[in-house]
Amino acid sequence: MSLCMLSTFLLQAQNKHSDADVLVDITVVDESGEPLPGASIKVSGKPVGVVSNVDGKASLWVPRNANITVSYLGMKPRIVKVSKPISGKFVLQNDDHTLEQVVVTGYTQTDVRKSTGSVSMITGKDLNDSPLKNVDMLLQGKLTGVSVQAVSGKPGQSAKIRVRGVSSITGSSEPLWVVDGVPIQKDIPSAGSSYIRSGDFSTLYANGVAGINPQDIESITVLKDASASAIYGSQAQAGVIVITTKRGKQGKLSISYSGSLSLQSAPIRDDNLMNSREKLDYEQSIWDEFSAKGYAAGTYYPVIGIVGQIRSGYGRFKGWSKEQQDAYINELGQSTTDWFKELFRTTVSTSHNISLSGGTDKQTYYISGGVTTNNGIVKRTNADSYNMSAKFNGTPLEKLSYGLSIDFSYLKSLSPSEAFNIYKYAYFANPYESLYNADGSYRADETYFSVGATNGDHYTRFPKNGINIMREINETTLKSTSSTTTLRGDLTWRPFTGFRLYGLASATFSNDNSESEIGAGTYNAWTDRPFEGVDNNSYRTYGSFTQSASHNVSWLARLQANYGITLATKHRLSAIAGTEVRYNKASAVGSKMYGYDPLTGSHVTPLYIGAAENGNLTAAEAKKYRDIVNGLNTYSMVKNSFASFYGALDYVYDNKYVWNATVRSDGSNNFGSKEQFNLTWSTGLAWNIDEEKFFEAVKPVMNRATIRVSTGLTGGVNKSVYPQIIMSYRAGYRTVGDKDYRLGNIQSAPNPHLRWEHTRDYNVSLDMGFLNDRISMYVSAYRRRGYDLVTPITVVSTTGFTSQSYNTTEQINQGFEVTLNATPIRKKNFTWGVSGNISYNQNYISKYDVPHNAFSSVVLNYPQASVFTGISTGIDPFTGYYTFKLRPDATLSTSQDWRNQINYLFYRGTANAPWTGGFSTHASYKNFSLSINSSFSIGAKTSTKIDAPVAASRIEGSKVNNPQTDRSDLYTAYLNKPRAAAYRWTEANPVTDGYPRLVDRFGQRLDFDLDQTTASEITDAIYYENSSYFKIGSVSLSYMVPDKLARKLGLSSFGASVTGSNLLMITNYSGLNPETPGAVYPISRSFSFTVNLGL
């Protein structure tokens, strides 16, 4: 580029510019003072023009009083009349309308026309449609090729994100998050043990994304193929999400404030569930059919629900007359408890964000802070976040610039213990149960946990105060906190024109803590009593207090050299070369106290109850007691280090043809010396067709067109396996003489030949604009071949192991993406725009190569998330059993063949939706604007089944019959059911369009399963449905006060908006929610009022 400037300058000189010509010698910079290489400087009405070099410098002679236009993609063009010489910094302001055309990789920044890779971009202003969502959920439906799916509605919960499909089989398929060039490196080792349960600690903030404040984001770029992401090497196998945050702008102090008030509505009870009267009638019909005869004869009879308890005289109902029984049943039917209303709530949450920005041409600053209080819809749940950011950028010397920043986030959450599934309880709890007695005390639930005890299981015992869900909510607490501090500094030195030396250093310190307090009177405490030994008759309970803490330290150092040059005005070359070192260390400790007293904070460890009457412990019991105490404290630690070398070369000819190449070598301590380093690379070509002369004829209709082709290789570290021997230590010890020896086990055989996982990428795309970009279209097709993917292989047990991991598998991800943007109406006072994107991804296993004959769950030529199950052909009117379609290749010669599940197995689809996308529209009239954002998912197969907390398999007894499904299991009727369950097959009413025959596992033998399959892999087919959906994610109406009125109020800007989120979902899926199937924290509908003002 320097030669380009020089040649242009000399050309003007040789043309003997007149005395009326004026010299323009400027450095084009953005609002934070950063140089803008490649900026265009043109003279109005003249062919004269130049392009700024890598330092942003440009020089040309201009006729006096002529207008020059300085432009740069992502910036507002600036027109200046040249009446005298111009020199120094020339500042361009951000243009939100074109900012999406700037590709930021974290290592370089360029415009999309000079990029050969596949990227998706979005600006920060497009992330303001819901104040309470994390940044990951704000991306849903807005970026092509990026699938974003909610895991639950819990405040602070991260989403599941996939970029062009799943990239690994046993490793992570989550993309790499990069903030201002620094990858997020956060790892929380497990703090669990035999006695510190998973519900005792929280991993809510494990991946670090929740700490990013959407209000601080300038833009997000998703790097989807190897040409775009290979610069990140081994980290880029699953794609890269690059976040660029806001920086200070030159000028006087500018203050911005945004505040919102949000109302989140409680979920509504499923109308398909039975009410009290319906459930009681259902239970009575079961008593009449299955139990009355046996009870009267004094033989076997099942007890189902409260009606079964009452009719059988169980417990407190013993000795009741028929009249008393009927009266009480009638009383229970008078009211229905809406468990969703009892356990969930409508809440109000708030969010406040403020930022300060300003500076001079020598230094700029940006300081921001934010506070969000998110009160969850489940009682006693909330999540609060606090964010602070400070950035300083400066140019103390002409050839030296720097950037310094500090980011801090503090997150905290509160919820009941996660060891008790509140959401499943709300769905299955019987509607005739209630929370409180007449005196306001907790009322024991008589049915939710009693199926075993009422049906002859003498080992099932309950606390004397019973079990009450509200006691679990009020008397168990799980607190989580996460604090993260990131220090970042960069230094840029430009010793001569075209060359730049860039250094970056960052360090991140994270602390995650959780505290779990379990009250002594809760069911959680009842199920966690390790000191009771063999005393099955003990009713002793004790509370517990668990603490876990993890400390994460990561740092990165990068040194990079950039050089750019332009030859003969048309040949532009730029190159980068650099090295990078990353390190991450994470440790976690856990500690648990039994006998905890919340009033004093102290604890008294319970004494172990032995079998001897005198209370003395045997040697085995003493050892067991010691093992328990030893297991109450845990420690774990992981370290990861990477060393990398990388380089990239870009060549542009006459703005028409672009060639990019990238290479990187990563070294990891996850592998032995022979496999330690991994080489990744990419190359790509782009053809800007609109720069060709022959394109001039179509420019009135099609104003731009670019074709891109690229290929490359990326790799990844599968952190779920290691080539070394990994020993898992137990809580216990073995005593030999006077010494204690630690016990442990090796779960899988080591494999010293484990290699990096790899992905070979091919991509082709077409980018077009019509009618001066009133309509734009982007079409891309890709094929990604993943190979050396790691899977566990079952090995012969005589080796001492049961499994060993190998690089065995290849898979294909292929598909296409389409994005369409249009502005049908653009008038002075009214503008209407629409945008839509759709992505298709096909995934399948293409090769499976094992070192020896072994068994694995990998299925060739089918997707990873394949759904293999049966095909139901309805209910047999003679037996009441489900029947299933036989495979064409089934061989049936014995009754065993009829029961063999293989003869019924079919591929039904994939659990990962192959089609995803979104649609949005935006309309503005004068100072009003309306925006609607939506997303969709098409083609996934999802089970509607919610595993019931009761089942015949959980009751002790001799099995006689095999219920095919939960619908046919008699004992699932113990708790609430869908209303449709009452319409079922019976001998008196053999319907085939309702629920199947109820089967008593322990009752009279039916023998219908002798020639029919009861394998759940086949029979669960009745639950699988197409879970396609279309969701309106947000609708926002906003108003901006006219500038003149705002200035009268002493403000630079003033606006307000009303936003509704998660307003509507259209689906044929009959389960609770196709996006978050099962009994999980519900996704709530919310409405927000937001005020924005500037000073």
Secondary structure by P-SEA (a helix, b strand, c coil): caaaaaaaaaaaaaacccccbbbbbbbbbccccccccbbbbbccccccccccccccbbbbbbcccbbbbbbcccccbbbbbcccccccbbbbbbbccccccccccccccccccccccccccccccccccccccccccccccccccbbbbbccccccbbbbbbcccccccccccbbbbbcccccbbbbbccccccccccccccccccccccccccccccbbbbbcccccccccccccccbbbbbbbbbbbcccbbbbbbbbbbbbbccccccccccaaaaaaaaaaaaacccaaaaaaccbbbbccaaaaaaacccccccccaaaaaaaaaaaaccccccccccbbbbccbbbbbbbbcccccbbbbbbcbbbbbbccccccbbbbbbbbbbbbbccccccccccbbbbbbbbbbbccccccaaaaaccccccccccccccccccccccccccccccccccccccccccaaaaaacbbbbbbbbbbbbbbbbbbbccccbbbbbbbbbbbbbbbbbbbbccccaaaaaccccccccccccccccbbbbbbbbbbbbbbbbbbbbbbcccccbbbbbbbbbbbbbbbbbbbbbbbcccccccccccccccccccccccccaaaaaaaaaaaaacccccbbbbbbbbccbbbbbbccccbbbbbbbbbbbbccccccccbbbbbccccccccccccccccccccccbbbbbbbcbbbbbbcccccccbbbbbccbbbbcccbbbbbbbbcbbbbccbbbbbbbbbbcccccccccccbbbbbbbbbbbbccbbbbbbccccccccccccccbbbbbbbbbbbbbbcccccccbbbbbbbbbbbbbbbbcbbbbccccccccccccccbbbbbbbbccccccccbbbbbbcccccccccccccccccccccccccccccccbbbbbbbcccbbbbbbbccccbbbbbcccccccccccccccccccccccccccccccccccccccccccccccccccccccccccccccccccccccccccccccccccccccccccccccccccaaaaaaaccccccccccccccccccccccccccccccccccccbbbbbbbbcc
